[in-house]
Amino acid sequence: MNLLSQGSCILTRDFSKIKMASHIVGYPRMGPKRELKFALESFWDGKSSAEELQKVAADLRSSIWKQMADAGIKYIPSNTFSYYDQVLDTTAMLGAVPARYNWKGGEIGFDTYFSMARGNASVPAMEMTKWFDTNYHFIVPELGPDVKFSYASHKAVSEYKEAKSLGVDTVPVLVGPVTYLLLSKPAKGVEKTFPLLSLLDKILPIYKEVIAELKAAGASWIQFDESTLVMDLESHQLGAFTKAYAELESSLSGLNVLVETYFADVPADAFKTLTALKGVTAFGFDLVRGTKTLDLIKSGLPSGKYLFAGVVDGRNIWANDLDASLITLHSLEGIVGKDKLVVSTSSSLLHTAVDLVNEPKLDTEIKSWLAFAAQKVVEVNALAKALAGQKDAAFFSANAAAQASRKNSPRVNNEAVQKAAAALKGSDHRRATNVSARLDAQQKKLNLPILPTTTIGSFPQTIELRRVRREYKAKKISEEEYVKAIKEEINKVVKLQEELDIDVLVHGEPERNDMVEYFGEQLSGFAFTANGWVQSYGSRCVKPPIIYGDVSRPNPMTVFWSTAAQSMTKRPMKGMLTGPVTILNWSFVRNDQPRFETCYQIALAIKDEVEDLEKAGINVIQIDEAALREGLPLRKAEHAFYLDWAVHSFRITNVGVQDTTQIHTHMCYSNFNDIIHSIIDMDADVITIENSRSDEKLLSVFREGVKYGAGIGPGVYDIHSPRIPSTEEIADRINKMLAVLETNILWVNPDCGLKTRKYTEVKPALQNMVAAAKLLRTELASAK
């Protein structure tokens, strides 16, 4: 990994030994070739030792720290590396291990840590949900009045010392105490109204211990990520920040303290609270997604404080407009002073790909428009140099040329697509018949039993299957050989589902490495990387496509495989598509037009595919919107606008199908309760939705009286854990669902797709799922 490498239009720079006022909030952990992913999976499979995993991790950390130092970054983060996620790391630091993991105290090791993240043979994992409005996930802490907190992971201190031994002085990063509590949930058996902030007095002593050890180790700066400050907080929640930092003030004495925020504007009341915190030296703001914060800074930043200005986008991959950023920085310099202004990324670079040097085959022109994490580090330092009067004219000139190239490229704009999308605004695109009548028509055609069983789409991605796709891409096997191999895999998946007696089948998606990448490769306006991997959770990495221009569908994308699969069975076979909002939210999206305009373009492309599937005889079509909730803005005032165009985009995709064509959608790993009415407004015939890992939180909305008339399949078991649920456990979950949902609309399915699991886990789990459905059918029939 060469941190200083650049795209074709941006020059290589040597900033060694120059330490300008520059800061990186955080950096990708997986490595340029996903070294950590493979090390984790090898360890989980028992093929390598803990020592081998730790060696890979140490090598990655060392490489990142040294190369940031060589790039001239002054404030280099430590403790941003994680084996799973930083919130779980904080749970470990605080010793907040749920009792079911049978932890006996002492330093938390891998067994307990990964059991919390992934579950084990006897107990399920903790809930996993989205990190704010990103595709990154975190493990939700489970807290209550009886939790015995203790200092149980010294990771923050050990990593600081590790960097120092390499000659790199870092800024240790901790999830702030208030943000940690606000992201937590009451543990099972604890009243849902339990005030989590009441635990502040119990966790602050541990933060004090960590701070004391960091000070003793020689740390001069410490960073607290208090990212919840960008959300709509009540006065008592804001008061918790005031209380926490007042309590920590004496412990922090002698340290420079940075409180970092990101992902949105900081509201005025939160800004006032933040800038009045005791013991805090510096404030970090996202000035890419939080442009309104600039006005607050100009009118009210306390004198003598450092401003860490997040002008380089930590969440997208477009090259920074250096000239525009420099203008912003000069205006801020006039407010806080030259010696108090630090150039920073807007958020952690965890959300971007690692390095453009790993993309030799990427289109040269498009590559010149991009900056991955390594290039963003260089941008940060180039801006810091320019502020210090050492502007690199050639570097800025190359950047300006790339900006102009992108703006004027004919590849970006397609007039016909723009006109078609603009014409959508005259209708709300609803199917003509209500869902109840459609379900009746579909049942007559499909003839499904009550509590019909299905899966979400993907089946295990075996080593052999990955080899076939890899060899086909490398042109080592012919198209004929590839099609034959994929059809054989589909037939195997179909036969397995028939043997298990599943009612509505899927083809298993063997032709797809990723649910978004597959579609993007076949749509115009998308570009793809070879190694642009981004961590989603744990070892799970995704390779987001890059939407650089207007989007359209030149040819059918899934019809061939769906019709081939349907020909192998008499049971209904789902056509499997990714919805427009999910494609949008799981891509690196162009930033030169509103996101909703791009989403409408994608919706029209998916609409064409839906109608072609229907013409080809596919009667059940699933349009996944796994990421619809993820894109919800962090501020409530912006929710309605987003949900309006996002839900509208979904309806566009299927407005033209017949009543007898059943439209499914799927959502996972977010909190859906607050958008349930928008989910109903999507007007899908059936929705399958994550439920089991979140401790059946979804069911509470139905207990509270929300009426849902379409088909619904709350997940009956967690597929992100290797644990196999029993028939009795699944039947118990279904009974809980039947207590709040009508029998004739309930479906039985896993939480999510099965691609990350092994067949040795999938077969018995699905066998138990089908057995549970049949058991309940028998009981319901006998009760009549």
N, C-alpha and C positions, 0 to 999 in steps of 0.2 A: 504494500500500500504506500504510494507516494503522495503524501498529503499536499505537495506543492504542484502537482500536475494540473494541467488546464485543458480546456477545450481548444479547438483549432484556432479560434480568433482571440483567445485570451492567453497572454504570455506567461511562461514560467517565471516565478519570482523567487529570489533568495532574500528572505528577511531575517536570516539568522543573526543572532546577537542584538537585534533591534527590538526592544520591548516597549511598544507604544501602548496607549490606553485602550486595550482591546480585550474582549471577553467573549467566551463561548458558554452558553447556558448548559449545554450537554452535548454528547456526541453519540453516534450509532455504536451499538455494542456487538453486533453479530460478526463484524469483520467483513472485509471486502469480498471474501469468498464464502461467507457464512460459516466461518470456522467454529464459532461458538455453537451454532445450531447442530452441527454434526457431532461436536464433542458432547453436547447435552444428550442427544439421542443415543449415542453410543453408551454413555453412562447409564441412562435409563434402561437400556436393553441388556445391561450387565456385561457389555463387551469391553468396557474400560473402567479404570479405577477412579476414585475421587481425586487422587493425586494427578492423574492424567488430565482430568477435567480442569482442575485448578491451574495446571501448567499452561493449558491453552488460554485460559482466562487471563493469567498473568502476562503472557506474551502479548495478547491483544491490548491490555491496559498500557503496558510499557511502550508499545508502538504508537498508540494514540497520544500519550503524554509527551513523548520525546518529539514527535513530529509537530504537535501544536507548539511546543517550545521552539523548535527550529523555524516554525512559520512566524515567530515573533509575537505570539499571543502572550499577554501579560497575566491575565486572570484565567487560569486553566482549571477546569472543574475536576474534582475527584469524587468518588462515591456515587457517580452517575452510572457506573457499570453495574449490571445486575444479572443474576442467573435466571430471574423470571421477571420481576418488576419492582420498581422502587417503593411502592406502597407495601408490598409484601416484605421487602427488606426492612421497612420501618416497623411493621408488625413484629418481625423477628427481633429488631433492636429493643422493642418495648416488652418483649416476652409475652405478647398477647395471643397466645396459642389456644385455640378452642380445646376444651377438655377431651373431645373425642379422639384427638391425636395422641393422647397418653404421653405427653411430654413430661419428663420428670425434673425439669429445671436444668441449669447450667447453660453453656454456650449452645445455641441451636445449630444442629448439624443438617446435612443434606436430607437425611431421612424425614425429619419433621418438616423441614422447609418445603420439600417437593410433595410431601403428603398434603400439606395445606393447599398447594397449587394444583395438584393433579389428582388427589385422592389416592387411595391404595386399595388393596383387596378387601378390606373390611369397612372402611369409612369413605364417604364421598368428599370431594374437594370443596373448598370454600367457593362462594359465588364469584364469578368473573363478570366484569362489566366494562364499558368503554371509558377511556380516559378523556373526560370532557367531550369535545366534539371531534375526536380523532378516531382512527381505526386501530389505535393502540388500546390494549386492555390492561386492567389491573385487578388484583385479587382484593375483594372488599373485606375490610376488617370486621369481625363479629365481636361486639363489645357489650358489656353490661356492668351492673354495679358490683358484681362479684369477681371480676377479672383481677388477678393478682399480677400487676405489672412488675417487671424486673429487667435490668440491663442484661439482655441475653444474646446480643450480637454486637461485636466490636468492629464490624466491617468498615464503618466510616473512618475510624481511627487507623485501622491496619492499612487501608488503602492510601490514606494520607502519608503514612510512614513509608509505604512501598514506593510511592512517587518520589518522596524526598530522598530515599536511598538511591534513586536514579538521577538525582540532581535537579529534580523538577519540583518547585514549590507550588502547591495547588490550592484551590479554594474548595474545601470540603462542602458538599451539598447535602442538605437534609430536607426531607418533606417537612414543612412547617407544622408545629403542633396543632394549630387550629384547623388547617386544611386537612390534616390526617383525621381528626375527629369528624369533620363535616363530610368526609368521604366514607365514613364508616356506617354500619347499620347495627341496630340492636340484635344481639345473638338470639338464636332460637330459644323460646321460653321466656325471653325478656319482653316486657310490654313495648309495643311498637312506638308508644309515646315517650319512652325513656329518653331523657335529655342527655345526649352523648357529650355535649360540652361540659356537663357536670364532672366529667372524668379528667378535665384539664389539670386539676390540682394533683392528680395521681400520675400523670405522665410527665409533667414538667420536671420533677426530680431526676428522671432518667435523662431527659435532654440536658440537664445541668451536669450530669456525670459525663456525658459525651463531650460537651463543650469543655469541661475541665481537662479531659484527656487530650483533646485536640490542642488546647492551649499549651499543655505540658509538652506535646510533641513538636511545638514550634509554629503552629498555624497562626497566621496574622489576619486572615480573612475567613469568614464563614458565610455560606449562602443558605437562606431558608426559602424554599419554594412554597409560597402562599398563594397558589394559583386560584383558589376559590374567591379571592378578592375581586375577580372580574365578574362574579355572578351577582344575582339579586339577593342581597343578604338583609336580614332583619336587624334591628338595632342591637338586640342582645347578642347576635352572632358577631357583629362588628365589635361589640364590647369585649368579646372573648379575645380578640387580637390585642386590644389595649391591655387587658389583664395579663395575658400570656407574656408579652414582651416587657411589661413592668416587672413581672416576677423574675424574668430572665436577665434583667438589666445588670445586676451586680455580677452575675456569672459571665456575662459578655464583656465586661469591662476589660479594656486592653485589646480587644479584637475589633477589626472593622467588620461590620455586619451588613450584608446585602439581603434585602427582602425582594425576591423576584416574583413578578406576575407575568402571565402570558395568555394568549389566545383571544383576547378581546379588550375593549376599552375598560378601564377601571371606572366605575360609577363615581359621581362627585362625592357622595357620602363616604364611600370606601377609600377614595383618594385622601380625603381629610383625615380619616382614621389612620391610614397607612403612614402618611407623612408626619403624623404626630407620635408615632411609636417610640417608646423610650429605648435607648441603647442602639438604635439603628443608624448606620452611617450612610447607607446607599439604598437607592430604589431602582428596580429594573422594570421596564415597561415594554410591552409589545407595541411598537409604533407602525407595524404593518397591518395587523388586524384591529389595532386600537388607535386609529388616527385621531379620534376625538380626545384622547388623553393629552395630546399636544396642547390643546387649549387650557387644560387644567394645569399642566406644567408651567405654561407661560404666565398663569395668573396666581399660582400659589405654591411653588416648591420652596421649602424652607432653605434659607441661605446656609452655605457651608456643607451641604449634603452632596454626595456623589449621585450623578444620574447615569445609569446604565441604559443607553438608548438602543433599543432593539430595532434597528433599521434594516438588518439583513434577514430576509424571510427564513425562518426555521422550519417551515411546513410545506414549502413548494420548491420547485427545482428550476425556476427561472432565474437567469442572471440578474443581479441587482442593477438597477439604474443608478450607477455610481454618482453621476452628476446631480440627479434629483436628491439622493440621500445626503450628499455633501451640503446641499443648500439647507436641508432640514437640520443637519448637524451644526452648521454655522449659526442658524437661528437659535438653537439650544445653547450653544457656546456663549451667546450674548446674555443668556439668563443665568446659567450656573457657573460660568467661568471656565476657561480653558483647562485648568488643572482638576476640575471636578467632573468633566464629561468623559465617559467611557463608551466606545463603540462596541455594540453587542449584537448577537443574533436575537431575533424576536422571541424565540423559544429554543428548547433543545433541538439539536439537529438529528435526534433520534427518528424524526418523522420524514427524513429525506434519505435518498440513496447515498452510498458512501463516496464514490470517486469516479469522475468521468474518464479517468485513465483506463478504466476497465471496460470501456465501451468503444473499441476500435472499429466496430462495424456500424456504429450509429451514423446516420446521415450527417454529413459535414456541416451543412447549413443549420440544421436543427440543433446539432451539438453546440454550435456557437452561441445559441440562445440560452444555454442551460448552465446551471451551477449546482453540483451536488455538494455534499457536506465538505469535502476537501476544498472545493473551490470557494465555498462560502467562508471558510476560515481565512483564505487569502483575501477575499473581498473585505472582510472585517478589518484585517490589518492594513490593507491599502487605504481604506477610509481613515483609519487612525493616523496613518502616516501623512495623509493629505491634510488632516486637521492640524498636525504638528508642523506644517509648512514643508513637508517632503513629498509633495504630490508627484506620482509617477505618471508623467504625461503620456507615455506610450501605452501604459496599462489602461488609463482612462479613455484614451482615444480608441483602442481596440474594443473596449466595452461599449462606447457610444456607437461604433460602427455596427456591432452586433444588435444593439437596440433598434437601430434604423432598419437593418436587414429584416428583422422580425416584423416590424410594423408595416413594411412595404411589400412583403413577400406575397406573390399571387397564390402560394400554397395555402395560405391561411384562410382566405375568403372564398365562399361559393355562393353566388347570388341566388341561385335557385333554392338552395337549402335555407338561406336567410328568409326568403319570401314565404316558403312553406311554413316555417316556424312562426313567422309574424302573423300568418293567417289563422293560427290556432287560437288567438286571443278572443275570437268572437263566439266561442262555445265552451261549455264546461265538460263536454265529452262524457256523457253518462249513457250507459246501455238503456235501451228503451223499456225493458221489462224489469220489474223489481226482483230482488234476489230470491224471494220466496217462490215466485212462479218459475224462475230459472232453475232452482234446485229441484222442483217437481219434475220439470222437463228432463233434467239431467239424470234423475234417478230412474225414470222410465227407460232411458237409453243405457245407462251403466249397470242398473240392477245390483247395487251394492248392499251388503248386509249392514245392520246397525253397527256402530263403532267400527267403521271401515279402517283397515290398517294400510299404512304406506310408509315410505321413508322420504327423506328430504331431497335426495338427488344423487350425491356421490357415494361410491363404494370405495373400499381400500385401494390406495394407489401403491401397488406392489413394485418391488425393485424391477421385476421383469417388464412391467408396463411402462415404467419410467425409461427403461433402456430402449424400448421400442420407439417411444416418442423422440428420445434423444437421437437415436440413429436415423430416424426419418428426417429430422431437422438437419442433421449433418449430411444427408443424402447418402448414407451408408446402406440403406435399404430402399427399395423401389416403392412407389405409391401403392402398387398392387399388393406388395408384401405387408405394407403398413395397414391398409384397409382390411386385409385378411386377419391380421393379428388383433386389430381393434374389434372386429366383428366377433372373433372367437371370445374375447373378453366380455363383450356385451352378452353373448349367448350364455356364458358361464354365470353372469350376474342374474340374467333373466331366469335361468333354470333354478338357481339358488332361491330366488324369491318365490318361485312356484312351489318348490319343495317346502319352504317355510309357510306357504299358504297366505302370503301377503296379497291384499286385494287390489291395490293400485300400484303398478310397478314403475320402476325407473330403469334407465339403461346404464346407470352407474358412472357416466361421464368419463370413460377411459381415454377419450380423445383430448381431454382438457387438463392442463396443469393447474389452471387457476380460472375461477368463474368469471373474472373480469377480463383478464388478459386474453382469454380465448375469443371473446366477442370483439375486443378492441383490435385484435389482429385482422379482423375481417371488416372493420368499418373504416371509412375514409376519415382523415383528420386526426388519426392516432399514430404515435410513434412508439417503438419498443426498445427496451434495453436488454442487454445480455446478462448484466449483473447488477441491475438497479434494485436490489433487494431491500425491503424495509421490514422491521420486526413488527408483528401484530400482537403476539403474546408468546411467552415461553420460547420454544424453538421454532414457532410458526412464523415464517417469513412470506411476504407477498412481494410481487414485482409489479407495482402500479404502472399502467400504461400512461403515456403522456398525451394529453389532448392539446394539440397545437393549433388546430384549425376547425372549420365547420365540418359537421359530422353527417354522413349518409351511409346507406347500406348498398354496396354495389351488387351483391349476390346473396342468395339464401345462405344461412350460416349453420343451421342445425337440422334441416329437413331430411337430409340424407341419412344421418345417424338415427334420428327419431323414427323414421319410417322403417329402417332396417330392424330396429328393436321391436317395433310393433308387429312386424311380420313374424317374429319368433314366438309370439304368445297370443292367446285369445283374450287375455285379461287387458284391462285398460293400461296403456303405457303413457306416462306423462312426458310431454315435450318440456324441455328444461331450458329456461332463459334467465338471464340476469336483467333486472329492471333498470330503467334509465337513471333513477336516483342513486342506486347502488353503484352503477358504472361510474356515475359522476363522482360520488363521494369516495370511491376507492381508486380514483385516478389522480394523477397530477394534472390539475385543470388549468386551462389557459386563464390568464388574469387580465386579459385585454377586453373582456366583455362580461356582463353579469352572468353568474352561474346558472340562473334559471333559463337564459337563452340557450346555453349549451345543453341543458337538460331537455328542453323541448325538442331540440334537434335529435338527441339520442332516442327520445320517446317515439318520434316518427320512424326511425330506423327499426326499432323493436316492433312497432305496429305492423310494418311490412312483414316481419318474420312471423309474428303471431298469425296473420292471415294466411301466409303460405303453409304453415303447419296445419291449420284447420282444413285448407283445401286438400292437403295430403292425407287427411283421414285421422289426424290426431285429435281425440275428443277431450283430453285433459291437458291443459297447458299451465305450467307453473312459471310465474314471472317473479323471481326472487327480489324482494326489497329489504334485504338483511340490514342495509345501512340507512334506511329512511330516518330512524330515530337519531342515529349518530350525527346527522347533519343539522339537527335542531340547534339554532343559535343559543348561546349561553344566557342571553338576556330575554326575559319573557316578552318584552315589548316587540321583539323581532320574530316571535314564534308564528304568529298568524300568517304573515306574508310568506315565510318559508313553507309552512304546511300547505298553504293554498297552492303554490306552484308545484310542490313535490307530489302531492296527492293527485293534482290535475295531470301531471306527467304520467303517473301510473295509469290513470283512466284512459288516457290517449291510446295507450298500447293495445287495449282490448275492446275499445268501444264498438268495433265493427263486427264482432263475432256473433254467431247464432246463440240463441238461448240454450241449446243443448250442448254447447261447448263449455266445459267447466274450467273456470280460471282460478288457479291457486296462486297464493303468494306466500312467502316465508320471511320471517324476521327473527333475529337472534341477538342475545347478549347486550341488551340495553334495558333501560327502565321504560316500559311501554305504557304504564298506567296513566301517565299524564297526557298521552296523546291518543287514548283509546277511541275518542270520538272521530279523530282524523283517520284512524285505521278503519273504522266502520265506513267512513266517507269514501274510502278507496273503492268500495263496492265490489270487492273480490267475492267469488262464490265460496271459496275455502281459504282460510289462513292457517298455516302451521307456524307455531311461535314458541320460542324458548321459554321454558317454565321450570324445569326440575332443578337446575343448578341455582336458580335464584330463589329456591325454597318456596316455589309456587306463589310468588308475590303477585303474579298476573291474576290469579283467581280472586284476589281481594276486590278487584273492581266489579266483578260480577256479584260478589257477596253484597257489595254496596248498592246494587240495584241497576247497574248498567245492563241494558238489554241488547243481546247480540243475536241477530237472526240468521246470519250466514253460517256456513260450516266452519268449525274451528278445531284445531288440533294442538292444544298445549303440550309441549314435549313431555314424554313420560320417563325419559332417562337422559343423563348427561353424557354426550359422546366425547367430550374433551377429557374424560377420565378413563383409564383402562379398566376400571371396576365394572363387573357384570352384575346388573341388578337381577334379583329373583323375580319369579312370576308373581309372588305374593306382594312384593314391594311395588311392582308396576300396577297390579290390580288395586292396591290401596290408593295409588295416585289417581287412577281412573275414577274410583269411587268419590274422591274429593272433588273431581271435576264434575261428576254427575250430580253432586249436591248443589251446584250453581249453574249448570248448563243443561239444556234439553238433550235428551238421548239422541234425537234424530239429527242433531247438528254436530255431535262430537266425533272427532277423528282420533285415531291412536297412532302415534309416531314418535320417533326420537326427537331430541332437542334440535339437532342440526345434521348436516351431512356427515358421512362416515369415512371420508378420505384419509383422515389422520389416524384411523384405527387399523388394527390387524384383523384378518378374517377369524383368527382364533378368539377374538373378542366379539366381533360383529355377529357371528353365527349364533352363539348361545344367547346373546342379548336380544336379538330379533326373535329367536325362538321363544324366549320367555315373554316378549312383548305380545306376540301373536297368541300365545297360550293364555295370557291375562285377558286379552280382548275376548277370546272365545269363552273363557270362564264367566266373564261379566255378561256376555250375550245369553248364556244358559241361565244365569241367575235372574236376568231381567225377564226372560221368557217364562220362567217358572213363577215369577211374581205376578204375572198378569191374571 
